[in-house]
Amino acid sequence: MISRINVNEPPTKLLIIGTGFAAFSLIKEIDVDRYQVTIVSPRNHFLFTPLLPSTTVGTVEFRSIMEPIRTSRKGIRFHQGFCVRIDSEQSVAYCEGKFKRTPFEVDFDTLIIAVGAKSNTFGIPGVEQHAKFLKEISDAHQIRHQIIQCFERASKPDRPVQDFDWLLHFVVVGGGPTGVEFAAEMSDFLRQDLSKWFPELMPYVKITLLEAKEDILTAFDVSLSSYTTRHFARQHIRVRTNAAVKKVQSNAVILDNDEEIPFGLLVWSTGNGPTSVVADAGLSLDGGRLIVDEKFLVLNSENIYAVGDCAIIEGNPLPPTAQVAQQQGAHLAKVLNKALDGVACAPFKYKHRGMMAYVGQRKALVDTKNVQGKGFGTWLFWRSAYLTKLMSWKNKMLVVVDWIRTFIFGRDISQF
């Protein structure tokens, strides 16, 4: 039987909160002729976060991994701002503009919550004030700015040598993929670029990676975790496991054993915590994530869905990764498109395609169901895989140009 569309029937109002992997995948697949799509987010672009650590040192430039939301799909509406409260009974989202915090409301027939997660500080004093996070382009820019600032300050002729103990010590908290990749990129930046222009400072430079667990990269095969630790040692990156942070001061990390570790830059990469809109939504939560069924409908809700890092499937928890979010967003688009015709969609089934991480000196890791790889060949695979996953041809070309530029001319050391 052929389904007929009533041309006089107004399109269903679909509100999407967020512009991350889950939201962007959904936007690409949703039927904009039958849904009136409105997006609310403080970020007016999609960000390819797997390459975000590369932007902190200039291996890849910021705009090369950004895709504007407004140009990503015709027929959508975008409002730059924050969703501060959701009224599920009245089907209204209360929002504020990003800049002047002017309040506005958006009503919906169907709501998609895809706000991701924020960096988890675990309530440790001083983290918010003194650490840098790595979630957004603005974070990467701040890190890049401070790296150069540390070297410029240290190069002053009247700078006491004892200041180098903290000023040229770069500390990373968190031994997951993001923390490891930033440490690797930082090491490359030091060895390949900064050593040419600040040779007198190189003997004083240190990189330390702190991890509260017994190993780094615990989601990877044990052999790959051990390889990374050994490889980091060869790069003079100090890895300290079982090192839990108790407090952060302006230029020092205090561990549980009261040891004080000075730093010029502290990058905090220790996992995810719930955003305020999720925590305050009055919906069912598990560990700060919205509980959803296999079609991403929030528990005890009729028209509110959640995907990505802010959601957890009841009875089938999945890691908060980009590939999970991307698959969830694309599947939810199928669910919603078929729902308009009264057709049920099969439950979501996650297809794990493995994990990858860059570990420095043109070496990378790959961990799939059947293959564990490491080294230079794996680095080539890592680059080609991420290149294919970039969302547009423009971004693919920009990233390739960045890689070629970095290889030929090195990274830019300007402070801006």
C-alpha distance (Angstrom), angle and dihedral (degrees) to the residues before:
residue distance angle dihedral
M1 . . .
I2 3.82 . .
S3 3.79 115.1 .
R4 3.80 114.8 -133.3
I5 3.77 123.3 -148.1
N6 3.78 117.0 -138.4
V7 3.79 103.2 -132.2
N8 3.79 90.5 -160.0
E9 3.77 93.3 55.7
P10 3.83 110.3 102.3
P11 3.80 114.7 -120.6
T12 3.79 117.8 -99.2
K13 3.79 111.9 -98.7
L14 3.78 107.1 -120.0
L15 3.80 117.5 -172.6
I16 3.80 118.7 -166.3
I17 3.79 118.9 -168.0
G18 3.79 110.9 -159.4
T19 3.80 140.4 27.1
G20 3.80 102.7 -135.5
F21 3.80 130.3 115.3
A22 3.81 95.4 -67.9
A23 3.80 94.8 46.2
F24 3.80 94.4 43.6
S25 3.81 93.1 49.8
L26 3.79 89.6 49.9
I27 3.82 92.6 48.3
K28 3.81 90.4 53.1
E29 3.82 92.9 53.4
I30 3.81 105.8 33.4
D31 3.82 119.6 107.8
V32 3.81 101.5 -112.0
D33 3.81 91.6 -175.6
R34 3.79 91.3 65.2
Y35 3.80 100.0 29.6
Q36 3.78 125.1 59.6
V37 3.79 96.3 -141.5
T38 3.80 120.3 -155.4
I39 3.79 122.3 177.2
V40 3.80 125.9 -162.1
S41 3.79 120.1 -170.3
P42 3.81 138.5 134.2
R43 3.81 86.9 -129.8
N44 3.81 115.3 69.1
H45 3.79 93.5 -163.4
F46 3.77 141.7 54.7
L47 3.80 113.2 -113.1
F48 3.80 123.1 -150.5
T49 3.81 94.4 -141.3
P50 3.84 98.3 -175.2
L51 3.82 87.8 75.0
L52 3.81 95.3 40.4
P53 3.85 93.9 101.5
S54 3.81 88.0 57.0
T55 3.81 90.8 59.6
T56 3.82 93.4 57.1
V57 3.81 90.6 73.9
G58 3.80 101.1 26.6
T59 3.80 100.5 -102.6
V60 3.80 84.0 126.6
E61 3.80 124.2 17.7
F62 3.79 121.9 -120.5
R63 3.80 99.8 -113.5
S64 3.78 92.3 49.4
I65 3.82 91.2 75.0
M66 3.82 97.5 39.8
E67 3.80 125.0 94.9
P68 3.84 117.7 -171.0
I69 3.80 112.5 -122.5
R70 3.80 95.4 -146.5
T71 3.81 92.3 58.4
S72 3.80 95.9 40.0
R73 3.81 94.9 83.5
K74 3.79 135.1 7.3
G75 3.78 117.6 -125.2
I76 3.80 99.1 35.8
R77 3.79 130.5 116.7
F78 3.78 123.0 -140.4
H79 3.81 130.7 -165.1
Q80 3.80 118.5 -174.3
G81 3.77 107.7 -138.5
F82 3.78 148.2 82.7
C83 3.78 128.3 -75.6
V84 3.80 103.2 -135.6
R85 3.80 101.6 173.6
I86 3.79 139.6 11.6
D87 3.81 122.4 -149.8
S88 3.79 101.9 -160.7
E89 3.81 93.7 -178.5
Q90 3.82 94.8 54.5
S91 3.84 93.6 32.5
V92 3.78 92.7 -126.9
A93 3.81 130.4 134.7
Y94 3.79 115.4 -152.0
C95 3.79 110.8 -147.4
E96 3.79 142.5 175.6
G97 3.79 128.9 -146.5
K98 3.78 114.8 -108.2
F99 3.78 97.8 -124.0
K100 3.80 111.5 32.3
R101 3.81 95.0 17.4
T102 3.79 90.1 -126.2
P103 3.82 107.7 173.1
F104 3.79 121.5 -121.3
E105 3.79 136.0 165.7
V106 3.79 131.5 -135.7
D107 3.79 120.1 -166.1
F108 3.78 120.5 -154.5
D109 3.76 145.2 -173.6
T110 3.79 91.4 -156.2
L111 3.79 126.7 20.5
I112 3.80 126.6 -158.3
I113 3.81 115.9 -164.1
A114 3.80 108.6 -158.9
V115 3.79 101.8 149.9
G116 3.80 96.7 135.4
A117 3.78 116.7 -148.5
K118 3.77 139.0 -72.9
S119 3.79 127.4 -123.0
N120 3.79 111.7 -79.2
T121 3.80 113.0 -125.4
F122 3.84 93.6 176.2
G123 3.78 87.5 -137.7
I124 3.81 91.6 -73.2
P125 3.81 109.9 162.0
G126 3.79 116.3 -110.8
V127 3.80 99.0 14.7
E128 3.80 96.0 107.8
Q129 3.80 91.5 46.8
H130 3.81 102.6 42.9
A131 3.83 109.8 22.3
K132 3.78 130.9 79.3
F133 3.79 119.7 -134.3
L134 3.80 128.3 -152.5
K135 3.80 109.3 -139.9
E136 3.79 105.6 101.0
I137 3.80 140.5 34.8
S138 3.81 88.3 -106.6
D139 3.82 88.8 57.9
A140 3.80 91.7 51.6
H141 3.80 90.5 48.1
Q142 3.82 91.8 51.6
I143 3.80 90.9 49.9
R144 3.80 92.3 48.4
H145 3.81 90.5 48.3
Q146 3.79 93.0 50.1
I147 3.81 95.0 47.2
I148 3.79 91.1 57.8
Q149 3.79 91.0 41.2
C150 3.80 91.1 55.9
F151 3.80 91.1 54.0
E152 3.79 94.5 44.2
R153 3.80 91.4 50.1
A154 3.79 91.7 47.0
S155 3.81 92.2 50.3
K156 3.80 93.7 60.9
P157 3.82 108.8 118.0
D158 3.81 93.2 -129.1
R159 3.83 95.4 49.3
P160 3.84 111.0 122.3
V161 3.80 113.2 -122.8
Q162 3.81 91.1 -129.2
D163 3.82 88.6 66.4
F164 3.79 88.9 65.9
D165 3.82 89.3 73.6
W166 3.79 89.8 74.2
L167 3.80 104.5 15.7
L168 3.82 94.7 58.8
H169 3.79 97.0 35.9
F170 3.80 112.7 103.6
V171 3.80 113.0 -165.1
V172 3.80 127.3 -167.6
V173 3.80 120.5 -166.8
G174 3.80 112.7 -157.5
G175 3.79 129.4 48.0
G176 3.79 98.1 -145.3
P177 3.82 124.4 112.5
T178 3.81 95.3 -79.8
G179 3.80 94.6 50.0
V180 3.80 92.5 44.3
E181 3.80 93.4 47.8
F182 3.80 92.8 49.1
A183 3.82 91.0 50.4
A184 3.82 89.0 49.5
E185 3.81 93.3 48.9
M186 3.80 90.5 46.9
S187 3.79 90.8 52.0
D188 3.81 91.2 50.6
F189 3.80 90.5 49.0
L190 3.80 91.0 52.2
R191 3.78 96.4 45.7
Q192 3.81 99.7 39.2
D193 3.80 103.2 34.6
L194 3.80 120.3 5.9
S195 3.80 91.9 48.8
K196 3.82 88.4 64.5
W197 3.79 94.8 54.0
F198 3.82 102.1 31.1
P199 3.84 102.4 32.7
E200 3.80 93.0 148.2
L201 3.83 90.7 59.9
M202 3.79 98.8 48.8
P203 3.84 96.4 89.3
Y204 3.80 88.6 60.7
V205 3.80 99.7 46.8
K206 3.82 118.3 107.9
I207 3.80 135.4 178.0
T208 3.81 119.1 -161.8
L209 3.80 127.0 -175.4
L210 3.82 115.2 -159.6
E211 3.81 121.3 -161.1
A212 3.81 125.4 177.5
K213 3.83 93.0 -153.6
E214 3.80 127.7 70.3
D215 3.82 94.3 -101.0
I216 3.78 141.2 22.7
L217 3.81 122.2 -119.8
T218 3.80 91.7 23.9
A219 3.82 91.4 172.9
F220 3.82 89.4 63.6
D221 3.78 128.8 75.2
V222 3.81 111.9 -76.9
S223 3.81 91.9 -117.5
L224 3.81 90.9 57.4
S225 3.79 92.1 47.9
S226 3.81 90.2 51.8
Y227 3.80 91.1 46.7
T228 3.81 90.5 53.2
T229 3.80 92.2 51.1
R230 3.81 91.0 51.4
H231 3.79 92.4 43.7
F232 3.80 90.9 50.6
A233 3.79 90.2 51.2
R234 3.81 89.1 56.5
Q235 3.81 88.3 52.3
H236 3.81 90.5 49.8
I237 3.80 91.8 -113.1
R238 3.77 106.7 145.5
V239 3.81 112.7 -139.2
R240 3.79 116.2 -161.1
T241 3.79 117.5 -174.6
N242 3.82 127.3 -171.9
A243 3.81 84.8 35.4
A244 3.79 108.5 136.6
V245 3.79 118.3 -174.4
K246 3.80 117.1 -129.7
K247 3.79 101.0 177.4
V248 3.79 141.6 -5.0
Q249 3.79 123.3 -140.6
S250 3.80 129.0 -172.3
N251 3.81 93.7 -83.3
A252 3.80 105.2 4.8
V253 3.80 142.5 61.4
I254 3.81 116.3 -140.9
L255 3.81 115.2 -150.5
D256 3.80 127.5 -152.1
N257 3.80 89.9 -98.0
D258 3.84 89.0 54.7
E259 3.81 92.5 -108.3
E260 3.79 111.0 151.5
I261 3.81 118.9 -140.0
P262 3.83 114.1 -170.7
F263 3.79 120.6 -145.8
G264 3.78 143.0 -179.2
L265 3.80 91.2 -160.6
L266 3.80 128.4 20.7
V267 3.81 119.0 -167.8
W268 3.82 114.3 -165.8
S269 3.81 115.7 -153.1
T270 3.80 108.9 154.4
G271 3.78 107.1 133.7
N272 3.77 138.0 -80.3
G273 3.78 137.8 -50.7
P274 3.81 131.5 -174.0
T275 3.79 121.7 -85.1
S276 3.80 117.7 -123.8
V277 3.81 94.7 -108.4
V278 3.82 90.2 56.6
A279 3.79 94.6 43.6
D280 3.82 92.2 48.8
A281 3.81 98.9 39.3
G282 3.80 94.2 97.2
L283 3.81 90.3 -129.4
S284 3.81 130.1 127.2
L285 3.81 112.5 -72.7
D286 3.79 136.3 -171.5
G287 3.78 114.9 -170.8
G288 3.79 90.8 -20.0
R289 3.83 93.8 -51.1
L290 3.80 126.5 109.4
I291 3.81 112.8 -107.1
V292 3.81 111.4 -126.5
D293 3.80 136.9 173.9
E294 3.81 125.6 -121.4
K295 3.80 90.0 -78.7
F296 3.83 91.6 49.8
L297 3.81 95.5 -110.2
V298 3.80 108.6 149.6
L299 3.79 113.1 -113.6
N300 3.83 112.9 -91.0
S301 3.80 91.7 7.5
E302 3.79 130.9 112.3
N303 3.79 103.1 -163.8
I304 3.81 107.8 16.3
Y305 3.79 120.8 95.8
A306 3.80 131.2 -179.2
V307 3.81 131.1 -161.7
G308 3.78 138.6 171.3
D309 3.79 128.8 23.6
C310 3.81 93.1 -17.6
A311 3.82 93.2 59.7
I312 3.79 135.6 69.2
I313 3.81 123.6 -168.2
E314 3.79 110.4 -128.0
G315 3.79 108.8 -109.6
N316 3.81 93.0 1.4
P317 3.81 111.0 67.6
L318 3.80 115.4 -174.0
P319 3.81 129.5 -165.9
P320 3.82 116.8 -95.3
T321 3.80 96.4 -110.7
A322 3.79 135.1 139.3
Q323 3.80 94.5 -111.9
V324 3.81 91.9 52.2
A325 3.81 91.3 49.8
Q326 3.80 92.7 46.4
Q327 3.80 93.4 51.9
Q328 3.80 92.2 45.0
G329 3.80 93.5 51.3
A330 3.80 93.1 49.4
H331 3.81 91.7 47.5
L332 3.80 93.4 48.8
A333 3.81 89.0 53.8
K334 3.81 88.0 57.1
V335 3.81 90.7 48.4
L336 3.80 92.2 51.9
N337 3.81 95.4 42.6
K338 3.80 92.4 51.9
A339 3.80 92.6 42.9
L340 3.81 90.3 67.2
D341 3.81 88.2 63.1
G342 3.78 93.2 43.3
V343 3.80 91.4 -110.7
A344 3.79 119.5 140.3
C345 3.78 119.3 -131.3
A346 3.79 123.9 -141.6
P347 3.82 115.6 -101.9
F348 3.78 117.0 -91.2
K349 3.79 117.1 -88.9
Y350 3.77 117.1 -170.2
K351 3.80 116.8 -137.5
H352 3.77 109.4 -154.5
R353 3.79 110.0 -145.9
G354 3.77 96.3 -178.3
M355 3.79 134.9 -104.0
M356 3.78 133.0 -85.3
A357 3.78 135.8 -168.2
Y358 3.79 135.9 178.4
V359 3.82 113.3 -130.0
G360 3.81 102.6 -179.5
Q361 3.81 139.8 -97.5
R362 3.82 91.3 63.4
K363 3.77 92.9 -59.1
A364 3.79 128.1 121.9
L365 3.79 142.9 172.4
V366 3.78 130.6 -123.2
D367 3.80 123.3 -172.9
T368 3.80 118.9 -175.6
K369 3.78 133.4 156.1
N370 3.78 92.8 -89.9
V371 3.80 105.4 19.0
Q372 3.79 136.7 52.7
G373 3.78 113.4 -174.0
K374 3.78 137.6 175.3
G375 3.78 139.3 171.5
F376 3.79 138.2 43.6
G377 3.81 97.0 -32.8
T378 3.77 89.6 51.3
W379 3.81 89.0 51.0
L380 3.81 89.6 56.9
F381 3.80 88.8 49.9
W382 3.83 90.5 47.2
R383 3.79 91.1 54.3
S384 3.79 95.4 45.3
A385 3.81 92.1 46.6
Y386 3.80 93.7 52.6
L387 3.78 90.5 44.0
T388 3.80 91.0 57.9
K389 3.81 91.3 47.5
L390 3.81 94.9 55.9
M391 3.79 108.7 111.9
S392 3.82 102.4 -127.3
W393 3.78 140.1 29.4
K394 3.78 88.7 -120.9
N395 3.81 91.2 59.8
K396 3.79 92.1 44.7
M397 3.80 90.9 54.1
L398 3.81 93.6 44.7
V399 3.81 92.8 51.4
V400 3.81 92.5 48.3
V401 3.81 90.0 50.3
D402 3.82 89.6 49.3
W403 3.80 91.9 51.8
I404 3.82 91.7 48.9
R405 3.81 92.2 46.2
T406 3.80 91.8 50.0
F407 3.80 91.7 48.4
I408 3.82 93.7 50.4
F409 3.80 104.4 32.6
G410 3.80 104.6 17.7
R411 3.79 128.1 -128.3
D412 3.78 123.2 -45.6
I413 3.82 113.7 -106.7
S414 3.81 96.2 -168.0
Q415 3.79 116.9 128.6
F416 3.79 113.5 -132.0
